[in-house]
């Protein structure tokens, strides 16, 4: 048995393989350069062009570009009419912004546990937490896998709730052949560099409801009745602020980059799916781990490839195995600390261990493996070899 790099042995790789990385082409650079040479750096024609192209890709009537994924979540809940005293169903296995968006609007996030095999929001558990104050369900397409929207849609219609998809991981995914972005009343996306499409920072919100889209467009621009370009085209200076809004605009520079990258999303999705198949084949039956399950009739976008460690078969915990893999130059990560266990939520809402036992158990076991479109087969093989090396070292006798 070879010595772990953590204990002075030779690493599997000479350089670190990150868990995610953006891809940039000469076409992307040219698109951005063209905007830099133009008159419109923000509120210009590239914004609407990007929105229209994104709406077409996701099979919806409206897409609203915003400054980041967190803004997308905030804008979506504002569009849904969420306000003080309302409750919003959220899963704990997500980035804190999912729940924070409800808090920003004075609402209460109500944490609902996950399915143990997929770590997606459990619809049966969600129904148990619905009260007369519940106004929306916020589903998270964790790791890039669409939630059970058939069940969630039925639940939302039964209780007259707005169904919101945090699809920040899932651009390129689908359920029953319908693309992510069209599966809920409102869907949100992130364009952070680690996501399936990158604009540096950025986000998008999709919907088929024109009234919701109008509310969201105003909210991203201080709730002003017109933006700068609209006033210039009309030869007017006048606007009114009709509600408390924010500056959540996405610039034309970023929209040009997003529009260029959008063309390659199908290619990148297929590549990540191919890497996932390579992982699946190699990890099947490997002692000490179990990949997350994939639901039937979905297209998984594989923003993340998450494994759960079978700690009962190992002599080390997740943290030790994480450090051992990092020492082998495999840039593993952990997604996520359950939101209800963060100090802010403990302090503000009185949440604690035991609230979501499935998510809490999973958190102690999960590791995200490197996953991005530019990875080679050898990169993926390095990850596999490092897992074999580390898990065989820590295998229980």
C-alpha positions in Angstrom: 0.0 0.0 0.0 1.5 3.4 -1.0 2.0 6.0 1.6 -0.5 8.8 1.8 0.8 12.2 0.7 -0.6 13.4 4.0 2.0 11.2 5.7 4.9 12.2 3.4 4.2 10.0 0.4 4.1 11.1 -3.2 0.8 12.8 -4.2 -1.3 11.3 -7.0 -1.0 14.6 -8.9 1.8 17.1 -9.1 -0.6 20.1 -9.2 -4.0 20.8 -7.6 -7.1 19.8 -9.5 -9.8 22.3 -8.4 -13.3 21.2 -7.7 -14.6 23.7 -10.4 -13.2 26.1 -12.9 -14.6 28.5 -15.5 -14.0 28.2 -19.3 -13.3 31.2 -21.5 -13.0 31.3 -25.2 -11.7 33.8 -27.7 -15.3 34.4 -28.7 -16.1 35.3 -25.1 -13.3 37.8 -25.0 -14.3 39.3 -28.3 -17.9 39.7 -27.1 -16.8 41.5 -24.0 -14.4 43.7 -25.9 -17.1 44.8 -28.3 -19.2 46.0 -25.4 -16.3 47.9 -23.9 -16.0 49.8 -27.2 -19.7 50.6 -27.3 -21.8 53.3 -25.7 -23.8 51.0 -23.4 -22.0 49.3 -20.5 -25.2 48.9 -18.4 -29.0 49.0 -19.1 -28.1 48.6 -22.8 -29.2 46.3 -25.6 -27.1 43.3 -24.5 -29.3 42.9 -21.4 -32.5 42.2 -23.3 -30.7 40.1 -25.8 -29.2 37.9 -23.1 -32.6 37.6 -21.4 -34.4 36.7 -24.6 -31.8 34.0 -25.5 -32.0 32.6 -22.0 -35.8 32.5 -22.0 -35.7 30.6 -25.3 -33.2 28.0 -23.9 -35.3 27.4 -20.8 -38.6 27.4 -22.7 -40.2 30.3 -20.7 -41.8 33.6 -21.7 -39.7 35.8 -19.4 -36.1 36.0 -18.1 -34.8 38.8 -15.9 -31.0 39.3 -15.6 -29.6 40.3 -12.2 -26.3 40.9 -10.5 -25.8 37.5 -8.8 -27.5 34.3 -7.7 -28.4 35.7 -4.3 -30.1 38.7 -6.0 -32.0 36.2 -8.2 -33.4 34.5 -5.1 -34.3 37.8 -3.5 -35.9 39.1 -6.7 -37.8 35.9 -7.2 -39.4 36.0 -3.7 -40.2 39.7 -4.1 -41.8 38.8 -7.4 -43.9 36.1 -5.6 -45.2 38.7 -3.2 -43.4 37.4 -0.1 -43.3 39.8 2.8 -43.2 40.2 6.6 -45.0 37.4 8.5 -44.9 34.9 5.7 -43.2 31.5 5.8 -41.2 29.9 3.0 -40.3 26.2 2.9 -36.6 25.7 2.3 -34.2 22.7 2.4 -31.2 22.8 4.8 -28.8 21.3 2.2 -28.1 24.5 0.3 -26.1 27.6 0.3 -27.3 30.1 3.0 -28.6 32.6 0.3 -31.6 30.3 -0.3 -32.9 30.9 3.2 -31.5 34.4 3.5 -33.7 35.6 0.6 -36.8 35.0 2.7 -35.3 36.7 5.7 -34.4 39.8 3.5 -38.1 40.3 3.0 -39.1 39.8 6.6 -40.4 36.2 6.1 -39.4 33.1 8.0 -37.6 30.2 6.4 -39.0 26.9 7.5 -36.5 24.1 7.1 -37.7 20.8 5.7 -35.5 17.7 5.6 -34.0 16.0 2.5 -34.4 12.7 0.8 -31.5 10.6 2.1 -30.5 9.2 -1.3 -30.6 12.4 -3.4 -30.4 15.2 -0.7 -33.3 16.9 -2.6 -36.2 18.5 -0.7 -38.6 15.8 0.5 -42.1 16.7 -0.6 -43.8 14.5 2.0 -41.8 16.3 4.8 -42.6 19.6 3.2 -46.4 19.1 3.5 -46.0 18.4 7.2 -44.5 21.9 7.7 -47.2 23.9 5.7 -49.2 26.3 7.8 -51.6 29.2 7.1 -48.6 31.4 7.0 -46.8 29.4 4.3 -46.7 31.3 1.0 -44.0 29.6 -1.1 -41.9 26.4 -1.5 -38.3 27.0 -2.4 -36.9 23.8 -4.0 -33.1 23.5 -4.5 -31.9 21.4 -7.5 -28.9 20.2 -5.4 -25.8 19.4 -7.3 -27.6 19.9 -10.6 -30.4 17.3 -10.2 -34.0 18.6 -10.6 -36.3 18.0 -7.7 -39.5 16.0 -7.8 -41.5 18.8 -9.4 -44.5 16.7 -10.1 -45.0 16.2 -6.4 -44.0 19.7 -5.5 -46.3 21.2 -8.1 -49.2 19.1 -6.7 -48.4 20.3 -3.2 -48.2 23.9 -4.3 -51.5 23.8 -6.1 -53.2 22.0 -3.2 -52.2 24.7 -0.8 -52.2 27.7 -3.2 -48.4 28.3 -2.8 -45.9 29.7 -5.2 -43.3 27.2 -6.3 -39.8 28.6 -6.6 -36.8 26.7 -8.0 -33.3 27.5 -6.8 -31.8 26.1 -10.0 -28.4 27.7 -9.5 -26.8 24.3 -9.9 -28.9 23.0 -12.7 -28.7 25.0 -15.9 -28.7 22.3 -18.6 -30.8 19.9 -16.6 -34.3 18.6 -17.3 -37.2 16.6 -15.9 -39.5 14.6 -18.2 -37.7 16.4 -21.1 -38.7 19.9 -19.8 -35.7 22.1 -19.2 -34.8 23.4 -15.8 -36.1 27.0 -15.7 -39.6 26.0 -16.8 -40.4 23.5 -14.0 -41.5 26.0 -11.3 -43.5 29.2 -11.2 -40.2 31.1 -10.8 -36.7 29.7 -11.2 -33.4 31.2 -10.3 -29.9 30.8 -11.7 -26.3 31.8 -10.7 -23.5 32.7 -13.1 -20.6 32.6 -10.6 -17.4 31.2 -12.1 -17.9 27.7 -10.7 -21.4 27.4 -12.2 -22.5 25.9 -15.6 -22.4 29.4 -17.2 -20.2 32.2 -15.9 -20.3 36.0 -16.1 -17.9 36.6 -13.1 -20.9 37.3 -10.9 -24.5 37.3 -12.3 -27.8 35.6 -12.2 -31.2 35.2 -13.9 -34.8 34.6 -12.9 -37.3 32.9 -15.3 -41.1 32.8 -15.3 -44.1 32.6 -17.6 -45.9 35.2 -15.6 -45.5 38.8 -17.2 -46.8 40.5 -14.0 -44.2 38.7 -11.9 -41.5 39.6 -14.5 -42.5 43.3 -14.4 -42.3 43.3 -10.6 -38.9 41.7 -10.7 -37.5 44.1 -13.3 -38.5 47.0 -11.2 -37.1 45.5 -8.0 -33.7 45.0 -9.6 -33.6 48.8 -10.5 -34.6 50.5 -7.3 -38.3 49.9 -8.1 -38.0 52.8 -10.6 -40.7 53.0 -13.3 -38.1 53.4 -16.0 -34.4 52.8 -16.5 -31.7 55.0 -18.0 -32.0 53.6 -21.5 -35.8 53.9 -21.6 -35.6 57.5 -20.5 -33.0 58.3 -23.2 -35.1 56.7 -25.9 -38.1 58.7 -24.8 -36.1 61.9 -24.4 -37.4 62.1 -20.8 -35.8 62.5 -17.3 -38.8 61.6 -15.2 -39.2 58.4 -13.1 -40.9 57.4 -9.9 -39.8 55.0 -7.2 -42.9 52.8 -6.5 -41.5 50.5 -3.8 -38.2 49.8 -1.9 -35.9 48.2 -4.5 -32.3 47.5 -5.0 -29.5 47.9 -7.6 -29.4 44.3 -8.8 -28.6 45.1 -12.4 -26.4 42.9 -14.6 -24.1 45.0 -16.8 -24.0 44.8 -20.6 -20.4 43.6 -20.3 -21.5 40.6 -18.3 -24.5 40.0 -20.4 -22.3 39.8 -23.5 -20.2 37.2 -21.8 -23.2 35.3 -20.7 -24.8 35.3 -24.2 -21.5 34.0 -25.7 -21.2 31.3 -23.0 -24.9 30.3 -23.3 -24.2 28.7 -26.8 -21.8 26.2 -25.2 -24.0 25.1 -22.3 -25.2 21.9 -24.1 -21.6 20.9 -24.9 -20.5 21.6 -21.4 -23.4 19.7 -19.9 -22.6 16.6 -22.0 -19.0 16.8 -20.9 -19.9 16.9 -17.2 -22.3 14.0 -17.7 -19.5 12.0 -19.4 -17.2 12.7 -16.4 -20.0 11.6 -14.1 -20.4 8.3 -16.0 -16.6 7.8 -15.6 -16.9 8.3 -11.9 -20.0 6.1 -11.7 -18.3 3.2 -13.4 -15.2 3.4 -11.2 -16.9 4.1 -7.9 -19.6 1.4 -8.2 -18.9 -1.0 -5.4 -15.9 0.9 -4.0 -15.6 0.2 -0.3 -16.3 3.2 1.9 -18.4 5.5 -0.3 -21.8 5.8 -2.1 -22.6 8.4 -4.8 -25.9 10.2 -4.6 -28.8 8.5 -6.3 -30.2 9.9 -9.6 -33.9 10.2 -10.0 -35.7 8.5 -13.0 -36.5 10.6 -16.1 -34.2 13.5 -15.2 -31.3 15.0 -17.0 -28.7 15.7 -14.3 -26.6 18.8 -15.0 -23.8 17.7 -12.6 -22.7 21.1 -11.3 -21.4 18.9 -8.5 -20.6 15.2 -8.1 -21.2 14.4 -4.5 -20.3 11.2 -2.6 -21.4 10.1 0.8 -18.8 8.3 2.9 -19.8 5.0 4.5 -18.1 5.9 7.8 -19.0 2.6 9.4 -16.5 1.0 7.0 -13.8 3.5 7.6 -11.4 4.3 10.5 -11.4 8.0 9.8 -14.1 10.7 9.6 -15.0 13.0 6.7 -12.5 15.7 7.8 -9.5 13.4 7.8 -10.4 11.9 4.5 -11.0 15.4 3.1 -7.5 16.5 4.2 -6.0 13.3 2.8 -7.5 13.9 -0.6 -6.4 17.5 -0.6 -2.9 16.3 0.1 -3.1 14.1 -3.0 -3.8 17.4 -4.9 -7.4 16.6 -5.4 -9.4 19.8 -4.8 -12.4 18.2 -3.0 -15.0 20.4 -1.3 -18.0 20.1 1.0 -21.5 21.3 -0.1 -22.9 22.3 2.4 -23.1 23.0 6.1 -26.8 22.7 6.7 -28.2 26.2 6.8 -30.1 25.8 10.1 -26.8 25.0 11.9 -25.1 28.3 11.0 -24.8 30.7 14.0 -27.1 33.4 12.6 -30.0 30.9 12.2 -29.3 29.3 15.6 -29.4 32.8 17.2 -32.2 34.3 15.2 -34.6 31.4 14.7 -33.6 29.1 17.5 -32.7 26.2 15.1 -30.5 23.4 16.3 -29.3 19.8 15.8 -32.2 17.4 15.4 -34.3 19.7 13.2 -33.3 18.0 10.0 -31.6 14.7 10.9 -31.2 13.4 7.3 -29.3 16.6 6.2 -27.3 16.6 9.4 -26.2 13.0 9.0 -25.3 13.6 5.3 -23.3 16.7 6.2 -20.9 14.5 8.3 -20.3 12.3 5.2 -20.5 14.3 2.0 -17.6 15.3 -0.2 -17.8 17.0 -3.6 -15.4 15.6 -6.2 -13.9 17.9 -8.9 -16.4 18.4 -11.8 -16.0 20.9 -14.6 -16.2 20.7 -18.4 -12.5 21.2 -19.1 -11.5 18.2 -17.0 -9.8 15.4 -19.0 -10.3 11.7 -18.6 -6.9 11.6 -16.9 -8.0 14.3 -14.4 -11.0 12.2 -13.5 -8.8 9.1 -13.3 -6.5 10.9 -10.9 -9.6 11.6 -8.6 -10.5 7.9 -8.8 -7.0 6.8 -8.0 -6.8 9.2 -5.1 -10.0 7.9 -3.7 -8.8 4.3 -3.9 -5.6 5.2 -2.2 -7.1 7.1 0.6 -10.1 4.8 1.3 -8.0 1.7 1.2 -5.7 3.3 3.8 -8.6 4.1 6.1 -10.6 0.9 5.4 -11.8 -0.8 8.6 -10.5 -4.4 9.0 
